[in-house]
Amino acid sequence: MADRRLQVFQSVAKHLSFTKAAEQLFMTQPAVTFQVKQLEEHFNARLFERQRGRISLTPAGQLVLGYAEKILALSDEMDTRVGELTGEVSGPLLLGASMTIAEFILPRILGEFKALHPQVQTQMTVANSEIIENRVAELALDVGLVESPSHLPNVATEVCCDDELVMICAPGHVLAKSRGVTARDVFAQPIISRESGSGTREFADNYFRDHGVTPDELNIVMELGSPEAIKGVVETGIGVSIMSRATVSKELRLGTLVALPLKPRLIRKLSVLTPREKFRSRLVSAFVAFALSRMRQVAGLK
């Protein structure tokens, strides 16, 4: 229902690029430029400064952007509220999840939710916790599932359940027969680590600091963005890693990896994030309640 010119303008303003806006909106760049030009003619004011291939918002553009975001948000809310009068949970769900949750916890939850609500179309973004948190704050995602509470004031956090981080190694590793390992034990080993910005990396680094080991002193031989890739490297025996116990259940059954608890144990909270400033639709509320319930069941919490 919202004016298409406002939608196009908001996208250009967000990306500060006509090309990126065109890609996001599945439009040609000339069509995007035409829509913005029409809006400038309507207001009789320039909305963008164009210099040396770059664009920036003019004071008028900044004013229009503030109102455009409010108008578009209200339009979305109106569509959602009217749609909910039918009593069905339906529509698009913009979901984001960290690597660990997306690969090892969420697939079954999404399948079960889809079976209950077949009219829902889920679009999922998979990235590290920091990126997901920022996209929720930017209103680009309806829900984010990450490995730590949000640090941002405009993001609401609902703590879901506990998740234990353990040290994993190959069965033939020198530490494989241990009952547990300390921060100093891990410090002495080559480490295959998640990348900076990962919730797992953040918690591991804080754990080492709390127990007298500076993360910069660790012998990190690889940084990888995929839990599956990390497990594959660790299986070769060249090093150890700190990972969620939930990610290695299959390998533990097969005997290709060993998981050792840390001493003291390292337990974090998995969290569900939603934007504070965005109307929470019936669909979002239903998914959040369902995800919280199922994740607590998986963690053994009723």
N, C-alpha and C positions, 0 to 999 in steps of 0.2 A: 504493500500500500504506500510505502514511503516514496518520495520523489526520487526517481532513478538518478537524477543529477547529484543529489546529496550523497547517495551511495557511492557513486563514482568519485566525487570530490573527497569523501572521507578516505577512500582507499588510496588515492594519490597522496593525500596529506599524511597518511600513516606511513607509507613507504618512501615519501618524497621522491617518487619515480613514476612517470607515466607508463614506462615499460612494465615494471613490476605490478602496477595496478591492473594493467591490461591482462597480464598473465593470471592474476588472482581472479579477475572477473570474467575470464574467457571472452575477452573482447579484443578487437584490434586496437592498436595504439591511436590511429586517427579517430576512432570512435570515442575513445576516452578523452582525447584532446577536445573533440567537438562538444562533449557533455560539459566539460569544465568551462569552455568558452561560453556556452549558453548560460551557465550559472553566473559567470562574470558579467555578461550582458544584462542579466536579470537584475543584479545588484548595482550595475554601473560602477564596478570597482574591480581592480586586479586582486586576485586571491593568491597568486604565486609570483614571486620574483624569479626570473630566469637569467642566470649568469653562468657562462662558461660551462654549459652542459649540466649545471646543477640547479635545483629549484629549492625555494624556501617559502614559507608562509609569510604573507604580508600581514600587517595588523588586522586588516579586514578579513583575511583568510583565517587567522587565529580565532577571531570572533565567530565567523561562520562555522568553523570546526566545532567549537563548543556547543553551539545550538544544534548542529547536524547530529552529533553523537546523542544528544538528548532526544531529538525527534526520531532517530532510527531505533533507539532503545525502546521508546514508547510504542513505536509501530510494531516491533517484534513482540512486545508484551501484549499488545492488543490482539495480534494474530494468535498468540499462544492461548490467551484467556478465552477467546471465542472458540478456538478449537477444542478446548477442554470441556466445553459445554456438552460435547458429544459423549463424554464419559470415558473415552478411550485414551490410553497412554500411547502417544504416537508422535512422529516427527523426527527431525534430525537431532542426534546427540553428539556434541563435539567433545570427545574424551581424550585426555592425555595421560600417559603413564610412564613411569621410569622403566628402565630396561628390565630390572629384576621383576617388578610386578607384571609388566606387559608379557614377558616371556614365560613366567612360571606360575603365576597366580591368577591372572585376569582371564585367560582364554575360556576356562570352564564357566566362570561367572558370566561372561558375555553371552556364551551359548545358552545358559539357563535363562538369562534375562530376555534374550531374543525369543525363546520358546514361549515365555509368558506374555510377551508383548511384540508380536510379529510385525506391527506397523512401525516399529522404531528403526531408524537407519543410523547406525553408529559409524562415525568417522574417528579413527584413533590416530593420535600422534604419539610416537615413541621417541623419547629423548631422555637425557639425564634429568635429575630432580630439579636442578637450578633452572633449566630451560622451561620445564613444565610449569614451575611456580610462576615464572615471568609471564608465560602465555595466559595463565589464568588471570593474573593481575591486569593484563592488557585486554581482557574480555574476549580473547581469541579462542578460549576453551570454556565449556560449561563446567567440567569437572576435571580435576587432576588427582591422580593417585601416586604418591611419592613416598620416599623413605625417611622423611623428616618433616617436622612442622614448618609452616611458612614463616619467613622472617618479614614479610611485607604487610603493612597495615591494612591494605585494601583486599586482603585474601583471608577468608575464614578457614580455619583448620578444625577438622574433626578427627581426633586420634582413633585409630581403628583397632590395632592389635599389636602384640609383641612379635618381633622377628629377631632371632639370634644370629649373630655373625660368628663364624668359626674360621679356623685356619684349615685350608685344604692342602693336601700333598699327595704325591703318588704312593702306592702301597710299599714300594721299595725305598722310600725316603728315610733318612736317618731318624726323623722324628715320628715316623708312622706308628710306632708301637707305644708312644707316650699316651698317658691318660688325659693330658692337657698341656697347654703351652702358655708361657708368659710373654709379655711384650718383649723382654730381652731375648727369649728363645727365637722369636720371629725376626728380631733385629739382626740376628746373626746369619740369616738366610737370604739368598737371592729372592726377590719378591716380584711377582707379576701383579700389577695393580690396575684398578679402574682409573679412568681419566679424571682430571680436576673438574669439579662441578657435579660429579656423581655423588649421590647420597651415601653410597657405600664407602667411597673414598673419604668423604668428610667425617663419617663416624669413626673409621679406622684411624685417620690422622689424629682426631681428638683423643682417642683411646691411647695412642702411643704417647701423646703429650702428657696426659694425665698420669702415665706410668713411667715418666722420666726418659722417654725416647723422643728426640726431635725428628719429625717426619723427614726433614732434609737429610738426615743422617742415614736413612734407610737405603739399602742396596736395591733400588728399584731397577730391574733389568728390562722391563717392558711396561708400557701403559696401553691398555686395550679398552675399547668402548663396548665390548660385547661380553657378557658372562659366558656364553658358549665358547668364544675364542679363548678366554682365560682358562676355562676348564681343560680345553684341548692342549694348551701349552703346559699346564701343570701336570697333566697325565704323562708328559714326556720325562718328568723328573728333574727339570732344570731349575725349579724353584717352587715357592709356595705362594698362596694368595689368601686374602681375607674375603669371605663371601657369605651370603645368606645361606643358612642350612637348607632353606626351602629350594635353593637352586641346584642342589647336588643329590637330591633323593634318588634319582635314577642311577647315578654313578655309584652311590653307596651300595645300592642293591646289586649292581653288576660287579662290584669290587674293583672298579678302575680308579677310584679315588678314596682317600681317607679323610674324615672330618674330625678335627680335634677342638674341643672347647677351649676358649681362652680363660686364663686364670688372672684376675676374676673374670667372670663371664661378661660378654659384650652383647647387650640386648637393646634394640632400638624400637621406636614406635613407627608403624606404618600409618600414613595420614591421608585423608581425603580432603582436597582443597576445592573451594568454590569462591567465585568473586563476591565480595560483600555488596558491591554497588549494582549488581545485576539481579533483576527479578528472577526468583527461582521457580521455574515452571513445575507443573505436576510431573512431567517426565523426569526432570532433574531430581526432584525430591524422591520419586520412586526409585530411580537408579541408585542414588546415594544410600537410601535406606537398605536396599537389596544388597549392595556391595559391602556395606558395613557388616550386615548380618552374616553374609557368606564368608567374608574374610575372617571374622571372629570365629566362625565354625572351623575353618581351615586351621586356625591357630590353636584350636582346642578351647576357645572361650565361648560360652553360651550367653 
